[in-house]
């Protein structure tokens, strides 16, 4: 499993962007090798979002999705909102990183 991490800057068009994402996430979800997607709004930088996508592999993202007609539809929905090209990187989880327990710095830690 890998995580696709994307920083998306959309400026003042957040409401329109979020509506477009609601449609676009259906396109990515039907890709072979897709597992899950989340989108989060930044507190410190208005108009900035963090998208995390779980894939079976980097190839599932780059070949299965980016090589598909669904990706072209995704781009048509999402790209008009970007004020800068997205920063996209892939990450591999490390062993034990998702272990249950208190969050460091929380009162229970």
NORJOFEN-V862893 format. One record per pair of residues at least 6 apart in sequence whose ideal C-beta (glycine too) atoms are under 7 Angstrom apart, sorted by sequence separation. I is the first residue (numbers start at 1). J is the second residue. D is the distance in whole Angstrom. If there is no record, write none. Layout:
((I,J,D) (I,J,D))
This chain:
((28,34,6) (42,48,4) (55,61,5) (65,71,5) (102,108,4) (103,109,7) (10,17,4) (42,49,7) (102,109,4) (41,49,6) (42,50,7) (28,37,6) (40,49,7) (39,49,6) (40,50,5) (25,37,6) (39,51,5) (37,51,7) (38,52,5) (37,53,5) (21,39,6) (36,54,4) (35,54,4) (35,55,6) (34,55,6) (35,56,7) (33,55,5) (33,56,4) (33,57,6) (28,53,7) (34,60,7) (33,60,2) (32,60,7) (31,60,7) (33,64,5) (32,64,5) (58,90,5) (14,47,6) (31,64,5) (1,35,7) (31,65,4) (12,47,6) (11,47,5) (10,47,5) (28,65,6) (31,68,7) (9,47,6) (9,48,5) (10,49,7) (31,70,7) (30,70,7) (7,48,7) (8,49,4) (7,50,6) (8,51,6) (27,70,4) (6,51,4) (27,73,5) (28,74,6) (5,52,6) (27,74,5) (3,52,6) (4,53,4) (3,53,7) (24,74,5) (3,54,6) (4,55,6) (1,54,6) (2,55,5) (24,77,5) (23,77,6) (24,78,6) (1,56,6) (2,57,6) (2,58,6) (4,61,5) (20,77,5) (20,78,6) (20,81,6) (17,81,4) (16,81,6) (13,81,5) (10,81,4) (10,82,6) (11,83,4) (9,82,7) (10,83,6) (8,82,7) (9,83,5) (9,84,5) (8,86,5) (7,86,6) (6,86,5) (7,87,4) (6,87,7) (6,88,5) (4,88,6) (5,89,5) (4,90,6) (5,91,6) (3,90,7) (2,90,5) (3,91,5) (2,91,6) (2,92,6) (1,93,7))
